[in-house]
Amino acid sequence: MDSTIASILLLDGMTSGAVYALLGLATVLVFTVTRVIFIPQGEFVAYGALTLAMFQSGKTPGTVWLLLCLAVVASVMEGLERWHHHGNPVRALQSALKTLLLPGVVAVVSIWAAPQQFPLWVQAVLSVAIVTAFGPLVYRVAYQSLEAATPLVLLIVSVGVHFAMTGLGLLFFGAEGFRNPSFWDDRFALGPVILTGQTVIIFGVSLSLIVLLWLYFEKSLRGKALRATAVNRTGARLMGISTHASGQLTFLMAALIGALSGLLIGPTTTVFYDSGFLIGLKGFVAAVVAGLSSYPGALAGALFVGIVEAFGAFWASAFKEVIVFTLILPVLLVRSLRSGHSDEDH
């Protein structure tokens, strides 16, 4: 291996690592606020890329119909819960309609826009809106009623949600893979390395989103409320912070990050209905390196995972996944030796 090949592999690894960093940050965010190890994070990635592919073909994405069905279920659950707690049918109906409003608007606009063949960036915005709207609904339907459960129970629910979303992905998108057009086709010579416009977009969007997340948690009131919930859920509740609202907001942000990640990787690889699992799992490895608690650690871990994957693919392409996922073993061993208690006890 010479320096040229090493430079190319390093660039490829950092490009992949930038996407894994977003997924790792989303995994850490969801776990710290809700204690959910969110395995289906990768499904948001696949849904984002495949939804854009459906818009490109002029068809209404199947995720629109899934969004409507999930919104109806969530609105019924919200209305019944309000009615049970308050006994006021008017307030129950208002809560149900409020839950249904945003997904309904997104779905109607998407159905109208699908055959219009709008420019790529308009279709990308619609794809992100559709997948982002899934976040609060998934939390409401699958997790909100179990928010006091143990992390093990929440993990089992995550496995179920993952299989459900994967199966629905096969139903709506089929077994065929799709590769989206690049958002920027220019190429730039950087010494022996050719830097594509899509790579520049990946780095730019990833860095911008990480900075925006940092500013959100440091400067905004809602961001500080999420931090308070992550530190102490009981204390946050006593201070008037709704854990339900915090969970839904967290899942909305996770879905947004997943959808953007899907748009970023869509032009670089063929995405299938089940591709999100491996992609999300690599983000999870980055989050585990960070102990599921550190955002800078997740960023560093993701870049490390991406670089190891790139060099592993060069030396032993058939075992690149094995090499990446083997990284988690020494990390777990070190953390288990350093920790004398189980978080399950708290």
Secondary structure, 3 states (H helix, E strand, C coil): CCHHHHHHHHHHHHHHHHHHHHHHHHHHHHHHHHCCCCCCHHHHHHHHHHHHHHHHCCCCCHHHHHHHHHHHHHHHHHHHHHHHHHCCHHHHHHHHHHHHHHHHHHHHHHHHHHHHCCCHHHHHHHHHHHHHHHHHHHHHHHHHHHCCCCHHHHHHHHHHHHHHHHHHHHHHHCCCCECCCCCCCCEEEECCEEEEHHHHHHHHHHHHHHHHHHHHHHHCHHHHHHHHHHHCHHHHHHCCCCHHHHHHHHHHHHHHHHHHHHHHHCCCCCECCCHHHHHHHHHHHHHHHCCCCCHHHHHHHHHHHHHHHHHHHHHCHHHHHHHHHHCHHHHHHHHHHHCCCCHHHC
